[in-house]
């Protein structure tokens, strides 16, 4: 769990800048989705809360090395809050046993949820028109996020296997 909390912190630094928006697509949602699909509810939530608390107290673990309560209440804070909700909801929705189709569907639904939640937050915090918010906060992210969602759902069995081998050793 500690290793995944550390990976989650580092994933905010792995990003692709989006032209004309000033925003970045990071691997945060990839890692949080992986955590939520691999770990049981309590562990998924604990890992994400550790990350959130580290960022809230000033450790630069949010997008672009940001941190603090101000970031959480700022324009991109909605995406961060949505990640915590994903860590809570995905373990409940995915089912106990791996099913490729079900995991892919809930993974895709989770990134759509994150991007919608974040976009609405972005709109409200910046007092943007809806059209601008849709472009800047949803459409700019969704294609790459959907690709990441599909990929993460496919690699879950490999992570289950790795984690099971670690427990046996």
N, C-alpha and C positions, 0 to 999 in steps of 0.2 A: 504494500500500500504506500509506503514511504517513497519507493522508487517511482510509482505512478504519480504521486503528488509532485515530485521533483520534475518528472517529464512534463506534467501539466504546466508547471511554472516556466519551463524552457520553451514550451510550444508557442508561447506568446511572442517569442522572438523570431520564430520561423514564419516569415510572412512574404506575401507577394503584393507590391503596391498596385492599386487600381488606378489606371490613368484617369485624369480629369476629376477625381473625387476627393483626393487627399486621404483616403482610407486604405486599409490593407486587409487582405484575406490572410488569416493566420491558420495555424494548425490547432488552435485551441478547441474548436468545435470537433475536429477529428479525434483528438485525445479525450475530450470529455465524453463523446459518444462511445468511444472504445471502452472507457472506464465503466460507463453505465451499462454497456452490453456484456462486459466480462465479469464484473464484480456484483455480489449481492447488494441489495438496497442500502443496508447500513454502511457498508464499506464504500460504495459509490458516493454516497452522500458525505461521508466523513472525509474522503480524499478531496472532494470539491470544496467543502467548507474550510479545510486546512488551507487550500490555495486562496480562497476568498479572504480569509482572515489574515493571511500573510500579506496580501495586497492591501487590505484595509488599514493595516498598521504601518504601511510604508515600504514594504519590500517590493521592489519593482517587478512584479510578476504579471501585470496586465499588458495589454497590447502596447507595443512600442516602449516597453520599460516603464510604463506608468504605474502609479500606486496611489493609495489614499482614498478616503471617503469621498473627496471631491471628484475623483475619477468615477466612482460608482454612481454618484448623483449627476454626473455630466452626460453629454450626448451619447457616449458609447456604453454607459453603465447598464442599459437595458439588455445588451447582448450578454454581459457578465451575469446579470441576474437570471436571464433565461438559461444559461449554462447550469446554474444550480438547480433550476426546476427540471432540466433534462436529467441531471444526476439523480433526482428523486423519482421522476415519472417513468423513465425508460426501463429500469429494473422491474417495475410493476407491469408494464405493457408487453415486454418481450417474451414472457413465459419462462418457465424453469429450464426447459430443454432447448438446445439450439435447433432452430428451423430457419433455413436460409431465407425463405420468402418472408416469414414473419419478421425476422431481424432486419431485413432490408427495408421493409415497409415502415417499421417503427423508427429506423435510423433516418430514412428520408423524411418522415413526418417530424422528427425532432429538429432537423436543420431548417425545415420550413417554419416551424414554430419559433426557433431562435431568431431567424431572419425577420419574421413578422413582428415578434415582440420587440426586437431591437429597433426595427424601423419605426414602429409607433412611438417608442421612447425617444428616438432621435428626432422625430417630427415634433413631439411635445416640448422637448428640451430646447430645440432650436427655433421653435415657432415657424417651422417650414410649411409651405403649401404641400398638400398631399402628393401632388405630382412629383415634386422635388424629393420628398421623403421616399416615395416608391423607388425612384431611380437611384438615389444615393444610398438608401438604407436596405433595399431588398434586391432589386434587379442587378445591382453591381456585384452582389455576393452569391446569389442563389445558384448559378451554374456550377461554379467550382465547389460550392458547399454540397450540392447534390452528388457530384462525382465523389467527393470525399465520403459522403454518407454511404454510398453503394460500396465503395472499397472497404470501409471499416466493417461493414456487416459481413463481408466475405472473409475477413481475416480473423474473426472471433474464434473459430475452432483452433487455429494455430496458437493463439494466446492461451486458450484453455489448456491445450496440450503442454505448452511451456510451463504454465503455472502449476499444473498437476505434477510434472516432472520435478519442479523445484520443491514441492511439498514432500515428495517421496525421498528426496536426497537428504 
